[in-house]
Amino acid sequence: MRATPDRDVFTVVRHDGGWAVEHEGQVSDITRDKEVAKASANKRARASFDAGRSCVVRVFGEHGYFDAA
């Protein structure tokens, strides 16, 4: 079993009536606008990719991705 994940996962989630980016349990880039949160997640993923890591951006509620309430 691997000790580290295969890729970085940046998830756009609902947060305090708005949206935020969650990565490894840390919430950042809190905003009221979902599109701004998506852009922030993509920017963070691009930086991760440029550093040599595989990554993915997930968006709560899109493409069948849901989380327990």
mmJSON file of the N, C-alpha and C atoms, coordinates in Angstrom:
{"data_MODEL":{"atom_site":{
"group_PDB":["ATOM","ATOM","ATOM","ATOM","ATOM","ATOM","ATOM","ATOM","ATOM","ATOM","ATOM","ATOM","ATOM","ATOM","ATOM","ATOM","ATOM","ATOM","ATOM","ATOM","ATOM","ATOM","ATOM","ATOM","ATOM","ATOM","ATOM","ATOM","ATOM","ATOM","ATOM","ATOM","ATOM","ATOM","ATOM","ATOM","ATOM","ATOM","ATOM","ATOM","ATOM","ATOM","ATOM","ATOM","ATOM","ATOM","ATOM","ATOM","ATOM","ATOM","ATOM","ATOM","ATOM","ATOM","ATOM","ATOM","ATOM","ATOM","ATOM","ATOM","ATOM","ATOM","ATOM","ATOM","ATOM","ATOM","ATOM","ATOM","ATOM","ATOM","ATOM","ATOM","ATOM","ATOM","ATOM","ATOM","ATOM","ATOM","ATOM","ATOM","ATOM","ATOM","ATOM","ATOM","ATOM","ATOM","ATOM","ATOM","ATOM","ATOM","ATOM","ATOM","ATOM","ATOM","ATOM","ATOM","ATOM","ATOM","ATOM","ATOM","ATOM","ATOM","ATOM","ATOM","ATOM","ATOM","ATOM","ATOM","ATOM","ATOM","ATOM","ATOM","ATOM","ATOM","ATOM","ATOM","ATOM","ATOM","ATOM","ATOM","ATOM","ATOM","ATOM","ATOM","ATOM","ATOM","ATOM","ATOM","ATOM","ATOM","ATOM","ATOM","ATOM","ATOM","ATOM","ATOM","ATOM","ATOM","ATOM","ATOM","ATOM","ATOM","ATOM","ATOM","ATOM","ATOM","ATOM","ATOM","ATOM","ATOM","ATOM","ATOM","ATOM","ATOM","ATOM","ATOM","ATOM","ATOM","ATOM","ATOM","ATOM","ATOM","ATOM","ATOM","ATOM","ATOM","ATOM","ATOM","ATOM","ATOM","ATOM","ATOM","ATOM","ATOM","ATOM","ATOM","ATOM","ATOM","ATOM","ATOM","ATOM","ATOM","ATOM","ATOM","ATOM","ATOM","ATOM","ATOM","ATOM","ATOM","ATOM","ATOM","ATOM","ATOM","ATOM","ATOM","ATOM","ATOM","ATOM","ATOM","ATOM","ATOM","ATOM","ATOM","ATOM","ATOM","ATOM"],
"id":[1,2,3,4,5,6,7,8,9,10,11,12,13,14,15,16,17,18,19,20,21,22,23,24,25,26,27,28,29,30,31,32,33,34,35,36,37,38,39,40,41,42,43,44,45,46,47,48,49,50,51,52,53,54,55,56,57,58,59,60,61,62,63,64,65,66,67,68,69,70,71,72,73,74,75,76,77,78,79,80,81,82,83,84,85,86,87,88,89,90,91,92,93,94,95,96,97,98,99,100,101,102,103,104,105,106,107,108,109,110,111,112,113,114,115,116,117,118,119,120,121,122,123,124,125,126,127,128,129,130,131,132,133,134,135,136,137,138,139,140,141,142,143,144,145,146,147,148,149,150,151,152,153,154,155,156,157,158,159,160,161,162,163,164,165,166,167,168,169,170,171,172,173,174,175,176,177,178,179,180,181,182,183,184,185,186,187,188,189,190,191,192,193,194,195,196,197,198,199,200,201,202,203,204,205,206,207],
"type_symbol":["N","C","C","N","C","C","N","C","C","N","C","C","N","C","C","N","C","C","N","C","C","N","C","C","N","C","C","N","C","C","N","C","C","N","C","C","N","C","C","N","C","C","N","C","C","N","C","C","N","C","C","N","C","C","N","C","C","N","C","C","N","C","C","N","C","C","N","C","C","N","C","C","N","C","C","N","C","C","N","C","C","N","C","C","N","C","C","N","C","C","N","C","C","N","C","C","N","C","C","N","C","C","N","C","C","N","C","C","N","C","C","N","C","C","N","C","C","N","C","C","N","C","C","N","C","C","N","C","C","N","C","C","N","C","C","N","C","C","N","C","C","N","C","C","N","C","C","N","C","C","N","C","C","N","C","C","N","C","C","N","C","C","N","C","C","N","C","C","N","C","C","N","C","C","N","C","C","N","C","C","N","C","C","N","C","C","N","C","C","N","C","C","N","C","C","N","C","C","N","C","C","N","C","C","N","C","C"],
"label_atom_id":["N","CA","C","N","CA","C","N","CA","C","N","CA","C","N","CA","C","N","CA","C","N","CA","C","N","CA","C","N","CA","C","N","CA","C","N","CA","C","N","CA","C","N","CA","C","N","CA","C","N","CA","C","N","CA","C","N","CA","C","N","CA","C","N","CA","C","N","CA","C","N","CA","C","N","CA","C","N","CA","C","N","CA","C","N","CA","C","N","CA","C","N","CA","C","N","CA","C","N","CA","C","N","CA","C","N","CA","C","N","CA","C","N","CA","C","N","CA","C","N","CA","C","N","CA","C","N","CA","C","N","CA","C","N","CA","C","N","CA","C","N","CA","C","N","CA","C","N","CA","C","N","CA","C","N","CA","C","N","CA","C","N","CA","C","N","CA","C","N","CA","C","N","CA","C","N","CA","C","N","CA","C","N","CA","C","N","CA","C","N","CA","C","N","CA","C","N","CA","C","N","CA","C","N","CA","C","N","CA","C","N","CA","C","N","CA","C","N","CA","C","N","CA","C","N","CA","C","N","CA","C","N","CA","C","N","CA","C","N","CA","C"],
"label_alt_id":[null,null,null,null,null,null,null,null,null,null,null,null,null,null,null,null,null,null,null,null,null,null,null,null,null,null,null,null,null,null,null,null,null,null,null,null,null,null,null,null,null,null,null,null,null,null,null,null,null,null,null,null,null,null,null,null,null,null,null,null,null,null,null,null,null,null,null,null,null,null,null,null,null,null,null,null,null,null,null,null,null,null,null,null,null,null,null,null,null,null,null,null,null,null,null,null,null,null,null,null,null,null,null,null,null,null,null,null,null,null,null,null,null,null,null,null,null,null,null,null,null,null,null,null,null,null,null,null,null,null,null,null,null,null,null,null,null,null,null,null,null,null,null,null,null,null,null,null,null,null,null,null,null,null,null,null,null,null,null,null,null,null,null,null,null,null,null,null,null,null,null,null,null,null,null,null,null,null,null,null,null,null,null,null,null,null,null,null,null,null,null,null,null,null,null,null,null,null,null,null,null,null,null,null,null,null,null],
"label_comp_id":["MET","MET","MET","ARG","ARG","ARG","ALA","ALA","ALA","THR","THR","THR","PRO","PRO","PRO","ASP","ASP","ASP","ARG","ARG","ARG","ASP","ASP","ASP","VAL","VAL","VAL","PHE","PHE","PHE","THR","THR","THR","VAL","VAL","VAL","VAL","VAL","VAL","ARG","ARG","ARG","HIS","HIS","HIS","ASP","ASP","ASP","GLY","GLY","GLY","GLY","GLY","GLY","TRP","TRP","TRP","ALA","ALA","ALA","VAL","VAL","VAL","GLU","GLU","GLU","HIS","HIS","HIS","GLU","GLU","GLU","GLY","GLY","GLY","GLN","GLN","GLN","VAL","VAL","VAL","SER","SER","SER","ASP","ASP","ASP","ILE","ILE","ILE","THR","THR","THR","ARG","ARG","ARG","ASP","ASP","ASP","LYS","LYS","LYS","GLU","GLU","GLU","VAL","VAL","VAL","ALA","ALA","ALA","LYS","LYS","LYS","ALA","ALA","ALA","SER","SER","SER","ALA","ALA","ALA","ASN","ASN","ASN","LYS","LYS","LYS","ARG","ARG","ARG","ALA","ALA","ALA","ARG","ARG","ARG","ALA","ALA","ALA","SER","SER","SER","PHE","PHE","PHE","ASP","ASP","ASP","ALA","ALA","ALA","GLY","GLY","GLY","ARG","ARG","ARG","SER","SER","SER","CYS","CYS","CYS","VAL","VAL","VAL","VAL","VAL","VAL","ARG","ARG","ARG","VAL","VAL","VAL","PHE","PHE","PHE","GLY","GLY","GLY","GLU","GLU","GLU","HIS","HIS","HIS","GLY","GLY","GLY","TYR","TYR","TYR","PHE","PHE","PHE","ASP","ASP","ASP","ALA","ALA","ALA","ALA","ALA","ALA"],
"label_asym_id":["A","A","A","A","A","A","A","A","A","A","A","A","A","A","A","A","A","A","A","A","A","A","A","A","A","A","A","A","A","A","A","A","A","A","A","A","A","A","A","A","A","A","A","A","A","A","A","A","A","A","A","A","A","A","A","A","A","A","A","A","A","A","A","A","A","A","A","A","A","A","A","A","A","A","A","A","A","A","A","A","A","A","A","A","A","A","A","A","A","A","A","A","A","A","A","A","A","A","A","A","A","A","A","A","A","A","A","A","A","A","A","A","A","A","A","A","A","A","A","A","A","A","A","A","A","A","A","A","A","A","A","A","A","A","A","A","A","A","A","A","A","A","A","A","A","A","A","A","A","A","A","A","A","A","A","A","A","A","A","A","A","A","A","A","A","A","A","A","A","A","A","A","A","A","A","A","A","A","A","A","A","A","A","A","A","A","A","A","A","A","A","A","A","A","A","A","A","A","A","A","A","A","A","A","A","A","A"],
"label_entity_id":["1","1","1","1","1","1","1","1","1","1","1","1","1","1","1","1","1","1","1","1","1","1","1","1","1","1","1","1","1","1","1","1","1","1","1","1","1","1","1","1","1","1","1","1","1","1","1","1","1","1","1","1","1","1","1","1","1","1","1","1","1","1","1","1","1","1","1","1","1","1","1","1","1","1","1","1","1","1","1","1","1","1","1","1","1","1","1","1","1","1","1","1","1","1","1","1","1","1","1","1","1","1","1","1","1","1","1","1","1","1","1","1","1","1","1","1","1","1","1","1","1","1","1","1","1","1","1","1","1","1","1","1","1","1","1","1","1","1","1","1","1","1","1","1","1","1","1","1","1","1","1","1","1","1","1","1","1","1","1","1","1","1","1","1","1","1","1","1","1","1","1","1","1","1","1","1","1","1","1","1","1","1","1","1","1","1","1","1","1","1","1","1","1","1","1","1","1","1","1","1","1","1","1","1","1","1","1"],
"label_seq_id":[1,1,1,2,2,2,3,3,3,4,4,4,5,5,5,6,6,6,7,7,7,8,8,8,9,9,9,10,10,10,11,11,11,12,12,12,13,13,13,14,14,14,15,15,15,16,16,16,17,17,17,18,18,18,19,19,19,20,20,20,21,21,21,22,22,22,23,23,23,24,24,24,25,25,25,26,26,26,27,27,27,28,28,28,29,29,29,30,30,30,31,31,31,32,32,32,33,33,33,34,34,34,35,35,35,36,36,36,37,37,37,38,38,38,39,39,39,40,40,40,41,41,41,42,42,42,43,43,43,44,44,44,45,45,45,46,46,46,47,47,47,48,48,48,49,49,49,50,50,50,51,51,51,52,52,52,53,53,53,54,54,54,55,55,55,56,56,56,57,57,57,58,58,58,59,59,59,60,60,60,61,61,61,62,62,62,63,63,63,64,64,64,65,65,65,66,66,66,67,67,67,68,68,68,69,69,69],
"pdbx_PDB_ins_code":[null,null,null,null,null,null,null,null,null,null,null,null,null,null,null,null,null,null,null,null,null,null,null,null,null,null,null,null,null,null,null,null,null,null,null,null,null,null,null,null,null,null,null,null,null,null,null,null,null,null,null,null,null,null,null,null,null,null,null,null,null,null,null,null,null,null,null,null,null,null,null,null,null,null,null,null,null,null,null,null,null,null,null,null,null,null,null,null,null,null,null,null,null,null,null,null,null,null,null,null,null,null,null,null,null,null,null,null,null,null,null,null,null,null,null,null,null,null,null,null,null,null,null,null,null,null,null,null,null,null,null,null,null,null,null,null,null,null,null,null,null,null,null,null,null,null,null,null,null,null,null,null,null,null,null,null,null,null,null,null,null,null,null,null,null,null,null,null,null,null,null,null,null,null,null,null,null,null,null,null,null,null,null,null,null,null,null,null,null,null,null,null,null,null,null,null,null,null,null,null,null,null,null,null,null,null,null],
"Cartn_x":[0.835,0.0,0.88,0.498,1.274,0.984,2.0,1.839,1.312,1.532,1.072,0.058,-0.876,-1.877,-1.251,-1.93,-1.449,-1.488,-2.416,-2.574,-3.156,-2.961,-3.569,-5.004,-5.917,-7.333,-7.759,-8.201,-8.717,-10.223,-10.992,-12.439,-13.106,-13.968,-14.766,-15.989,-16.129,-17.191,-17.986,-19.204,-20.0,-19.395,-19.374,-18.758,-19.393,-20.058,-20.667,-21.498,-22.355,-23.223,-22.556,-21.314,-20.58,-19.857,-18.669,-17.877,-16.428,-15.703,-14.292,-13.59,-12.27,-11.45,-10.927,-11.133,-10.64,-9.527,-8.41,-7.279,-6.612,-6.551,-5.937,-6.493,-7.816,-8.471,-8.413,-7.717,-7.601,-8.549,-9.284,-10.207,-9.557,-9.619,-9.031,-9.873,-9.499,-10.134,-11.651,-12.105,-13.541,-14.119,-15.233,-15.868,-17.361,-18.135,-19.572,-19.858,-18.909,-19.107,-18.475,-19.283,-18.809,-17.761,-17.959,-17.006,-15.633,-15.615,-14.347,-13.642,-14.4,-13.809,-13.265,-13.99,-13.51,-12.211,-12.142,-10.919,-9.755,-10.01,-8.964,-8.477,-9.407,-9.033,-8.183,-8.568,-7.789,-6.402,-6.302,-5.001,-4.099,-4.668,-3.893,-3.483,-4.383,-4.07,-2.963,-3.004,-1.966,-0.598,-0.562,0.7,1.208,0.303,0.675,1.219,0.542,0.97,2.341,2.538,3.827,4.958,4.595,5.59,5.824,5.143,5.383,4.397,3.311,2.318,1.129,0.555,-0.722,-1.808,-2.864,-3.905,-5.253,-6.295,-7.651,-8.436,-9.377,-10.291,-11.681,-12.31,-13.682,-14.56,-15.808,-16.751,-17.978,-18.294,-19.444,-20.701,-21.419,-22.687,-22.601,-21.408,-21.256,-20.721,-21.214,-20.762,-20.917,-21.993,-22.296,-21.5,-20.702,-19.935,-20.756,-21.067,-21.787,-21.094,-21.297,-20.695,-21.81,-21.572,-22.565,-22.782,-24.008,-24.346,-23.903],
"Cartn_y":[-1.177,0.0,1.241,2.23,3.472,4.384,5.101,6.042,7.387,7.717,8.995,8.76,9.692,9.512,9.621,9.039,9.077,10.476,11.292,12.631,13.576,14.853,15.873,16.069,16.14,16.351,17.688,18.58,19.88,19.84,20.045,19.916,21.253,21.685,22.883,22.446,23.004,22.588,23.797,23.528,24.577,24.879,26.175,26.567,27.865,27.814,29.0,29.843,29.222,29.943,30.329,29.948,30.25,29.01,29.225,28.134,28.285,27.167,27.175,26.006,26.014,24.924,24.116,22.807,21.915,21.055,20.983,20.15,19.606,18.28,17.596,18.082,18.284,18.687,20.168,20.934,22.372,23.117,24.085,24.891,26.238,26.66,27.955,28.593,29.795,30.511,30.582,31.008,31.106,32.302,32.047,33.083,32.796,33.78,33.585,33.019,33.163,32.797,31.44,30.5,29.16,29.185,30.034,30.101,30.605,31.507,31.995,30.862,30.091,28.945,27.916,27.684,26.747,27.253,28.54,29.114,28.98,29.195,29.044,27.603,26.661,25.243,24.88,25.38,25.107,25.736,26.928,27.587,26.773,26.293,25.464,24.142,23.552,22.299,22.514,23.63,23.924,24.062,24.726,24.87,23.501,22.655,21.3,20.509,20.618,19.931,20.428,21.748,22.322,21.869,21.497,20.988,19.484,18.881,17.476,16.492,16.986,16.112,15.912,14.727,14.496,15.119,15.615,16.267,16.194,16.482,16.501,17.569,18.202,19.157,18.534,18.494,17.999,19.151,19.128,20.178,19.513,19.901,19.353,19.511,18.397,18.423,18.295,18.313,18.184,16.795,16.237,14.942,13.821,13.887,12.807,12.819,13.836,13.897,14.571,13.835,14.371,13.888,14.612,14.256,14.203,13.477,13.389,14.771,15.078,16.398,16.509],
"Cartn_z":[0.0,0.0,0.0,-0.774,-0.851,0.328,0.746,1.855,1.367,0.096,-0.438,-1.549,-1.728,-2.786,-4.175,-5.163,-6.54,-7.134,-6.635,-7.204,-6.169,-6.41,-5.567,-6.015,-5.062,-5.367,-4.777,-5.634,-5.234,-5.447,-4.375,-4.448,-4.157,-5.062,-4.847,-4.046,-2.838,-1.923,-1.436,-0.976,-0.345,1.017,1.371,2.643,3.134,4.276,4.913,3.942,3.187,2.269,0.965,0.796,-0.434,-0.914,-1.461,-2.025,-1.596,-1.601,-1.222,-1.906,-1.802,-2.334,-1.147,-1.187,-0.147,-0.735,-0.008,-0.42,0.834,0.927,2.061,3.401,3.454,4.692,5.002,4.189,4.406,3.456,3.988,3.19,2.911,1.642,1.266,0.166,-0.217,-1.325,-1.174,-0.015,0.263,-0.497,-1.192,-1.998,-2.11,-2.495,-2.713,-4.099,-5.006,-6.406,-6.72,-7.156,-7.474,-8.591,-9.577,-10.695,-10.238,-9.291,-8.744,-7.996,-7.233,-6.52,-7.508,-8.604,-9.623,-10.252,-10.524,-11.096,-10.117,-8.833,-7.816,-7.728,-7.795,-7.751,-8.962,-10.122,-11.333,-11.26,-10.681,-10.524,-9.592,-8.499,-7.561,-8.204,-8.984,-9.666,-10.693,-11.39,-12.385,-11.717,-10.573,-9.835,-9.378,-8.937,-8.532,-9.718,-10.853,-12.074,-12.528,-12.478,-12.867,-11.953,-10.709,-9.756,-9.926,-10.915,-11.216,-10.611,-10.02,-9.402,-10.336,-10.295,-10.973,-10.11,-10.733,-9.949,-10.658,-9.879,-10.403,-9.644,-10.34,-9.716,-9.735,-8.587,-8.469,-8.011,-8.461,-8.078,-7.462,-6.246,-5.54,-6.39,-6.596,-7.307,-8.808,-9.367,-10.812,-11.157,-12.236,-12.739,-11.723,-10.95,-10.019,-8.735,-8.481,-7.242,-6.161,-5.106,-3.963,-2.709,-1.627,-0.349,0.682,1.747,2.815,3.428,3.737,4.305,5.743],
"occupancy":[1.0,1.0,1.0,1.0,1.0,1.0,1.0,1.0,1.0,1.0,1.0,1.0,1.0,1.0,1.0,1.0,1.0,1.0,1.0,1.0,1.0,1.0,1.0,1.0,1.0,1.0,1.0,1.0,1.0,1.0,1.0,1.0,1.0,1.0,1.0,1.0,1.0,1.0,1.0,1.0,1.0,1.0,1.0,1.0,1.0,1.0,1.0,1.0,1.0,1.0,1.0,1.0,1.0,1.0,1.0,1.0,1.0,1.0,1.0,1.0,1.0,1.0,1.0,1.0,1.0,1.0,1.0,1.0,1.0,1.0,1.0,1.0,1.0,1.0,1.0,1.0,1.0,1.0,1.0,1.0,1.0,1.0,1.0,1.0,1.0,1.0,1.0,1.0,1.0,1.0,1.0,1.0,1.0,1.0,1.0,1.0,1.0,1.0,1.0,1.0,1.0,1.0,1.0,1.0,1.0,1.0,1.0,1.0,1.0,1.0,1.0,1.0,1.0,1.0,1.0,1.0,1.0,1.0,1.0,1.0,1.0,1.0,1.0,1.0,1.0,1.0,1.0,1.0,1.0,1.0,1.0,1.0,1.0,1.0,1.0,1.0,1.0,1.0,1.0,1.0,1.0,1.0,1.0,1.0,1.0,1.0,1.0,1.0,1.0,1.0,1.0,1.0,1.0,1.0,1.0,1.0,1.0,1.0,1.0,1.0,1.0,1.0,1.0,1.0,1.0,1.0,1.0,1.0,1.0,1.0,1.0,1.0,1.0,1.0,1.0,1.0,1.0,1.0,1.0,1.0,1.0,1.0,1.0,1.0,1.0,1.0,1.0,1.0,1.0,1.0,1.0,1.0,1.0,1.0,1.0,1.0,1.0,1.0,1.0,1.0,1.0,1.0,1.0,1.0,1.0,1.0,1.0],
"B_iso_or_equiv":[0.0,0.0,0.0,0.0,0.0,0.0,0.0,0.0,0.0,0.0,0.0,0.0,0.0,0.0,0.0,0.0,0.0,0.0,0.0,0.0,0.0,0.0,0.0,0.0,0.0,0.0,0.0,0.0,0.0,0.0,0.0,0.0,0.0,0.0,0.0,0.0,0.0,0.0,0.0,0.0,0.0,0.0,0.0,0.0,0.0,0.0,0.0,0.0,0.0,0.0,0.0,0.0,0.0,0.0,0.0,0.0,0.0,0.0,0.0,0.0,0.0,0.0,0.0,0.0,0.0,0.0,0.0,0.0,0.0,0.0,0.0,0.0,0.0,0.0,0.0,0.0,0.0,0.0,0.0,0.0,0.0,0.0,0.0,0.0,0.0,0.0,0.0,0.0,0.0,0.0,0.0,0.0,0.0,0.0,0.0,0.0,0.0,0.0,0.0,0.0,0.0,0.0,0.0,0.0,0.0,0.0,0.0,0.0,0.0,0.0,0.0,0.0,0.0,0.0,0.0,0.0,0.0,0.0,0.0,0.0,0.0,0.0,0.0,0.0,0.0,0.0,0.0,0.0,0.0,0.0,0.0,0.0,0.0,0.0,0.0,0.0,0.0,0.0,0.0,0.0,0.0,0.0,0.0,0.0,0.0,0.0,0.0,0.0,0.0,0.0,0.0,0.0,0.0,0.0,0.0,0.0,0.0,0.0,0.0,0.0,0.0,0.0,0.0,0.0,0.0,0.0,0.0,0.0,0.0,0.0,0.0,0.0,0.0,0.0,0.0,0.0,0.0,0.0,0.0,0.0,0.0,0.0,0.0,0.0,0.0,0.0,0.0,0.0,0.0,0.0,0.0,0.0,0.0,0.0,0.0,0.0,0.0,0.0,0.0,0.0,0.0,0.0,0.0,0.0,0.0,0.0,0.0],
"pdbx_formal_charge":[null,null,null,null,null,null,null,null,null,null,null,null,null,null,null,null,null,null,null,null,null,null,null,null,null,null,null,null,null,null,null,null,null,null,null,null,null,null,null,null,null,null,null,null,null,null,null,null,null,null,null,null,null,null,null,null,null,null,null,null,null,null,null,null,null,null,null,null,null,null,null,null,null,null,null,null,null,null,null,null,null,null,null,null,null,null,null,null,null,null,null,null,null,null,null,null,null,null,null,null,null,null,null,null,null,null,null,null,null,null,null,null,null,null,null,null,null,null,null,null,null,null,null,null,null,null,null,null,null,null,null,null,null,null,null,null,null,null,null,null,null,null,null,null,null,null,null,null,null,null,null,null,null,null,null,null,null,null,null,null,null,null,null,null,null,null,null,null,null,null,null,null,null,null,null,null,null,null,null,null,null,null,null,null,null,null,null,null,null,null,null,null,null,null,null,null,null,null,null,null,null,null,null,null,null,null,null],
"auth_seq_id":[1,1,1,2,2,2,3,3,3,4,4,4,5,5,5,6,6,6,7,7,7,8,8,8,9,9,9,10,10,10,11,11,11,12,12,12,13,13,13,14,14,14,15,15,15,16,16,16,17,17,17,18,18,18,19,19,19,20,20,20,21,21,21,22,22,22,23,23,23,24,24,24,25,25,25,26,26,26,27,27,27,28,28,28,29,29,29,30,30,30,31,31,31,32,32,32,33,33,33,34,34,34,35,35,35,36,36,36,37,37,37,38,38,38,39,39,39,40,40,40,41,41,41,42,42,42,43,43,43,44,44,44,45,45,45,46,46,46,47,47,47,48,48,48,49,49,49,50,50,50,51,51,51,52,52,52,53,53,53,54,54,54,55,55,55,56,56,56,57,57,57,58,58,58,59,59,59,60,60,60,61,61,61,62,62,62,63,63,63,64,64,64,65,65,65,66,66,66,67,67,67,68,68,68,69,69,69],
"auth_comp_id":["MET","MET","MET","ARG","ARG","ARG","ALA","ALA","ALA","THR","THR","THR","PRO","PRO","PRO","ASP","ASP","ASP","ARG","ARG","ARG","ASP","ASP","ASP","VAL","VAL","VAL","PHE","PHE","PHE","THR","THR","THR","VAL","VAL","VAL","VAL","VAL","VAL","ARG","ARG","ARG","HIS","HIS","HIS","ASP","ASP","ASP","GLY","GLY","GLY","GLY","GLY","GLY","TRP","TRP","TRP","ALA","ALA","ALA","VAL","VAL","VAL","GLU","GLU","GLU","HIS","HIS","HIS","GLU","GLU","GLU","GLY","GLY","GLY","GLN","GLN","GLN","VAL","VAL","VAL","SER","SER","SER","ASP","ASP","ASP","ILE","ILE","ILE","THR","THR","THR","ARG","ARG","ARG","ASP","ASP","ASP","LYS","LYS","LYS","GLU","GLU","GLU","VAL","VAL","VAL","ALA","ALA","ALA","LYS","LYS","LYS","ALA","ALA","ALA","SER","SER","SER","ALA","ALA","ALA","ASN","ASN","ASN","LYS","LYS","LYS","ARG","ARG","ARG","ALA","ALA","ALA","ARG","ARG","ARG","ALA","ALA","ALA","SER","SER","SER","PHE","PHE","PHE","ASP","ASP","ASP","ALA","ALA","ALA","GLY","GLY","GLY","ARG","ARG","ARG","SER","SER","SER","CYS","CYS","CYS","VAL","VAL","VAL","VAL","VAL","VAL","ARG","ARG","ARG","VAL","VAL","VAL","PHE","PHE","PHE","GLY","GLY","GLY","GLU","GLU","GLU","HIS","HIS","HIS","GLY","GLY","GLY","TYR","TYR","TYR","PHE","PHE","PHE","ASP","ASP","ASP","ALA","ALA","ALA","ALA","ALA","ALA"],
"auth_asym_id":["A","A","A","A","A","A","A","A","A","A","A","A","A","A","A","A","A","A","A","A","A","A","A","A","A","A","A","A","A","A","A","A","A","A","A","A","A","A","A","A","A","A","A","A","A","A","A","A","A","A","A","A","A","A","A","A","A","A","A","A","A","A","A","A","A","A","A","A","A","A","A","A","A","A","A","A","A","A","A","A","A","A","A","A","A","A","A","A","A","A","A","A","A","A","A","A","A","A","A","A","A","A","A","A","A","A","A","A","A","A","A","A","A","A","A","A","A","A","A","A","A","A","A","A","A","A","A","A","A","A","A","A","A","A","A","A","A","A","A","A","A","A","A","A","A","A","A","A","A","A","A","A","A","A","A","A","A","A","A","A","A","A","A","A","A","A","A","A","A","A","A","A","A","A","A","A","A","A","A","A","A","A","A","A","A","A","A","A","A","A","A","A","A","A","A","A","A","A","A","A","A","A","A","A","A","A","A"],
"auth_atom_id":["N","CA","C","N","CA","C","N","CA","C","N","CA","C","N","CA","C","N","CA","C","N","CA","C","N","CA","C","N","CA","C","N","CA","C","N","CA","C","N","CA","C","N","CA","C","N","CA","C","N","CA","C","N","CA","C","N","CA","C","N","CA","C","N","CA","C","N","CA","C","N","CA","C","N","CA","C","N","CA","C","N","CA","C","N","CA","C","N","CA","C","N","CA","C","N","CA","C","N","CA","C","N","CA","C","N","CA","C","N","CA","C","N","CA","C","N","CA","C","N","CA","C","N","CA","C","N","CA","C","N","CA","C","N","CA","C","N","CA","C","N","CA","C","N","CA","C","N","CA","C","N","CA","C","N","CA","C","N","CA","C","N","CA","C","N","CA","C","N","CA","C","N","CA","C","N","CA","C","N","CA","C","N","CA","C","N","CA","C","N","CA","C","N","CA","C","N","CA","C","N","CA","C","N","CA","C","N","CA","C","N","CA","C","N","CA","C","N","CA","C","N","CA","C","N","CA","C","N","CA","C","N","CA","C","N","CA","C","N","CA","C"],
"pdbx_PDB_model_num":[1,1,1,1,1,1,1,1,1,1,1,1,1,1,1,1,1,1,1,1,1,1,1,1,1,1,1,1,1,1,1,1,1,1,1,1,1,1,1,1,1,1,1,1,1,1,1,1,1,1,1,1,1,1,1,1,1,1,1,1,1,1,1,1,1,1,1,1,1,1,1,1,1,1,1,1,1,1,1,1,1,1,1,1,1,1,1,1,1,1,1,1,1,1,1,1,1,1,1,1,1,1,1,1,1,1,1,1,1,1,1,1,1,1,1,1,1,1,1,1,1,1,1,1,1,1,1,1,1,1,1,1,1,1,1,1,1,1,1,1,1,1,1,1,1,1,1,1,1,1,1,1,1,1,1,1,1,1,1,1,1,1,1,1,1,1,1,1,1,1,1,1,1,1,1,1,1,1,1,1,1,1,1,1,1,1,1,1,1,1,1,1,1,1,1,1,1,1,1,1,1,1,1,1,1,1,1]
}}}
